[in-house]
């Protein structure tokens, strides 16, 4: 990618948000990954790289999986 990091992240967010028009989110790995992040253990010297995007607890959701199901399958034709 030749995009600046902020543009790349915003583009990715827009794509994920755009999927809501035709799909329901049926699951993610975000909570599982978050439960595995312990700043006091994973960054004991408090000099870890600060991620570009992070949650309040400093967890960086830079890699995760999202499962979707087509709304037409759930709602039927004409939904």
Number of C-alpha atoms within 10 A of each C-alpha: 5 6 9 8 11 11 11 13 15 11 13 12 11 11 11 11 10 11 13 13 9 11 16 15 13 10 12 13 13 16 11 10 14 15 9 10 15 13 14 9 9 11 12 10 9 10 7 10 7 10 12 11 12 12 10 6 10 14 19 18 16 11 8 12 8 11 11 14 13 16 17 13 10 11 9 9 8 6 8
